[in-house]
């Protein structure tokens, strides 16, 4: 029987990094749902599909899959590995827009649920505990202050040599993304009623991981 752990939270909260590390510690599969939306956003940017109808019309020609290579998740679009292309600011903002389209969410909903049904997973996103996996064994809402999240994103971009944005611009993007995600009509970002709130503003990566692991173990023992 599979065990499902749902981690939700705003952009830049460290969901992907911490969920990946948690999955390794627990021996589960990590599912980065944000990467799936980013992959669709990248494809739509390439196709210059701007309107909702144009995006919906492109979905039938799109094949988005997750593959695990040497223990790492890779995202493929029509058999192209786009894992290294989906972390730019442009794709980030486009992902927020496409994720608000019901047809896009439905397109990925089945894939996400099948993965969770067939495997023990740590799945992160914006609406995992509220919509995708409402019966998850453990639900965590991971957050940090906008300033901390912006600084983490800024340092990550510098490390990956993604240039072109100042810290102030990254902070503005974080705040704008929060506004989009919390106020969209379809599956807005919100904490599930039975989710454990974890704020990592004052914690480093190792401390955050230890806290998430503690929360999971305590809840799985209930």
C-alpha positions as CSV (number, residue, x, y, z in Angstrom):
1,X,0.0,0.0,0.0
2,X,1.4,3.4,-1.0
3,X,2.1,6.2,1.4
4,X,1.5,9.8,0.1
5,X,3.1,12.9,1.6
6,X,1.8,16.3,0.3
7,X,3.9,19.4,0.6
8,X,2.3,22.7,-0.4
9,X,3.5,26.3,-0.2
10,X,4.4,29.5,-2.0
11,X,7.0,30.0,-4.6
12,X,10.6,29.9,-3.3
13,X,9.8,28.2,0.0
14,X,12.2,25.3,-0.8
15,X,9.6,22.8,-1.5
16,X,11.4,21.0,-4.4
17,X,14.8,20.8,-2.6
18,X,13.3,19.7,0.7
19,X,10.8,17.3,-0.8
20,X,13.5,15.7,-2.9
21,X,15.7,15.2,0.2
22,X,12.8,13.9,2.2
23,X,12.0,11.4,-0.4
24,X,15.5,10.1,-0.4
25,X,15.5,9.7,3.4
26,X,12.1,7.8,3.3
27,X,12.9,5.8,0.2
28,X,9.9,7.3,-1.7
29,X,9.6,8.7,-5.2
30,X,9.7,12.5,-5.4
31,X,7.2,14.2,-7.7
32,X,7.8,17.8,-8.5
33,X,4.4,19.0,-9.8
34,X,5.7,22.5,-10.3
35,X,8.2,21.1,-12.9
36,X,5.3,19.7,-14.8
37,X,3.6,23.1,-15.0
38,X,6.9,24.7,-15.9
39,X,7.3,22.2,-18.8
40,X,4.0,23.1,-20.2
41,X,4.8,26.8,-19.8
42,X,8.1,26.4,-21.7
43,X,6.3,24.6,-24.5
44,X,3.6,27.3,-24.7
45,X,6.3,30.1,-24.7
46,X,8.0,28.3,-27.6
47,X,4.8,28.0,-29.5
48,X,3.9,31.6,-28.7
49,X,0.5,30.4,-27.3
50,X,-0.7,33.5,-25.4
51,X,-4.4,33.1,-24.9
52,X,-6.2,30.4,-22.9
53,X,-7.8,29.0,-26.0
54,X,-4.4,28.8,-27.8
55,X,-2.9,26.9,-24.8
56,X,-5.8,24.5,-24.6
57,X,-5.6,23.8,-28.4
58,X,-1.9,22.9,-27.9
59,X,-2.5,20.3,-25.2
60,X,-3.3,17.3,-27.5
61,X,0.1,17.6,-29.2
62,X,1.9,17.7,-25.8
63,X,3.4,14.7,-24.0
64,X,4.8,15.6,-20.6
65,X,6.4,12.7,-18.6
66,X,8.6,12.2,-15.5
67,X,11.5,9.8,-15.8
68,X,13.9,8.8,-13.0
69,X,17.5,8.6,-14.0
70,X,20.2,7.7,-11.5
71,X,17.7,8.5,-8.8
72,X,17.0,12.0,-10.2
73,X,13.7,13.2,-11.6
74,X,13.9,14.5,-15.2
75,X,11.1,16.2,-17.0
76,X,10.5,15.4,-20.7
77,X,8.3,17.2,-23.2
78,X,7.7,15.2,-26.3
79,X,10.8,13.1,-25.5
80,X,13.0,16.2,-25.0
81,X,14.7,16.5,-21.5
82,X,13.8,20.1,-20.5
83,X,14.9,19.7,-16.9
84,X,17.6,22.4,-17.3
85,X,15.4,24.8,-19.2
86,X,12.4,25.4,-16.9
87,X,13.9,27.5,-14.1
88,X,14.1,30.9,-15.7
89,X,12.1,33.8,-14.4
90,X,10.1,33.9,-17.7
91,X,9.1,30.3,-17.4
92,X,8.3,30.8,-13.7
93,X,5.8,33.5,-14.4
94,X,4.3,31.7,-17.4
95,X,3.9,28.6,-15.2
96,X,1.7,30.5,-12.8
97,X,-0.5,31.6,-15.7
98,X,-0.9,28.2,-17.3
99,X,-1.6,26.5,-13.9
100,X,-4.7,28.6,-13.6
101,X,-6.3,27.1,-16.7
102,X,-8.7,24.2,-15.8
103,X,-7.8,22.2,-18.9
104,X,-4.1,22.3,-18.0
105,X,-4.8,21.2,-14.4
106,X,-7.0,18.4,-15.6
107,X,-4.3,17.3,-18.1
108,X,-1.8,16.8,-15.3
109,X,-4.2,15.7,-12.5
110,X,-4.5,12.2,-13.9
111,X,-0.7,11.8,-14.2
112,X,-0.2,13.0,-10.6
113,X,-2.8,10.8,-9.1
114,X,-1.6,7.7,-11.0
115,X,1.9,8.3,-9.7
116,X,0.6,8.5,-6.1
117,X,-1.6,5.5,-6.4
118,X,1.1,3.3,-7.8
119,X,4.0,4.5,-5.6
120,X,4.9,5.9,-2.2
121,X,5.5,9.5,-3.0
122,X,6.6,12.9,-1.7
123,X,4.7,15.3,-3.9
124,X,5.0,19.1,-3.8
125,X,3.1,21.9,-5.4
126,X,0.4,24.5,-4.6
127,X,-2.7,22.4,-4.2
128,X,-1.5,18.9,-3.5
129,X,-3.0,18.6,0.0
130,X,-6.2,20.4,-1.0
131,X,-7.0,19.1,-4.5
132,X,-4.6,16.5,-5.9
133,X,-4.1,14.3,-2.8
134,X,-6.8,15.3,-0.3
135,X,-6.4,12.0,1.5
136,X,-2.6,12.2,1.8
137,X,-1.2,10.4,4.8
138,X,0.9,13.6,5.8
139,X,0.2,17.2,4.7
140,X,2.7,19.9,5.2
141,X,2.4,23.6,4.3
142,X,5.9,24.9,3.9
143,X,6.6,28.6,3.9
144,X,9.1,31.4,4.7
145,X,9.0,35.2,4.5
146,X,8.9,36.7,1.0
147,X,12.3,38.3,1.7
148,X,13.9,35.0,2.7
149,X,12.4,33.2,-0.3
150,X,13.6,36.0,-2.7
151,X,17.1,35.8,-1.3
152,X,17.2,32.0,-1.7
153,X,16.0,32.3,-5.2
154,X,18.5,35.1,-6.0
155,X,21.4,33.1,-4.7
156,X,20.2,30.0,-6.6
157,X,20.1,32.0,-9.8
158,X,23.6,33.3,-9.2
159,X,24.9,29.8,-8.5
160,X,23.4,28.6,-11.8
161,X,24.7,31.7,-13.5
162,X,21.2,32.9,-14.5
163,X,21.8,36.6,-14.8
164,X,19.6,39.6,-15.5
165,X,17.7,40.2,-12.2
166,X,18.6,42.1,-9.1
167,X,17.5,40.9,-5.6
168,X,14.8,43.6,-5.6
169,X,13.4,42.4,-8.9
170,X,13.4,38.8,-7.6
171,X,11.5,39.9,-4.5
172,X,8.9,41.7,-6.7
173,X,8.5,38.5,-8.7
174,X,8.0,36.5,-5.5
175,X,5.3,38.9,-4.2
176,X,3.6,39.0,-7.6
177,X,3.7,35.2,-7.9
178,X,2.1,34.9,-4.4
179,X,-0.6,37.2,-5.4
180,X,-1.4,35.3,-8.6
181,X,-1.3,31.9,-6.8
182,X,-3.5,32.9,-3.9
183,X,-6.1,34.7,-5.9
184,X,-6.6,32.5,-8.9
185,X,-10.1,31.0,-9.3
186,X,-9.0,27.5,-9.9
187,X,-7.2,25.7,-7.0
188,X,-5.7,28.7,-5.3
189,X,-2.8,28.3,-3.0
190,X,-4.0,27.8,0.5
191,X,-3.1,25.6,3.5
192,X,-5.2,22.5,3.9
193,X,-7.2,22.4,7.2
194,X,-5.3,19.3,8.4
195,X,-1.8,20.4,7.1
196,X,1.1,21.1,9.5
197,X,2.5,24.6,9.1
198,X,6.3,24.7,8.8
199,X,8.0,28.1,8.6
200,X,11.7,27.8,7.6
201,X,12.5,31.5,7.6
202,X,15.1,31.1,10.4
203,X,16.2,27.6,9.5
204,X,19.0,26.4,7.2
205,X,18.5,23.5,4.8
206,X,19.6,20.7,7.1
207,X,17.5,22.1,10.0
208,X,14.5,22.3,7.7
209,X,15.0,18.8,6.4
210,X,15.2,17.4,10.0
211,X,12.0,19.2,11.0
212,X,10.1,17.9,8.0
213,X,11.3,14.4,8.7
214,X,10.2,14.7,12.3
215,X,6.7,15.9,11.2
216,X,6.4,13.0,8.8
217,X,7.4,10.3,11.2
218,X,5.2,11.7,14.0
219,X,2.2,11.8,11.7
220,X,2.8,8.4,10.1
221,X,2.9,6.8,13.6
222,X,-0.6,8.1,14.5
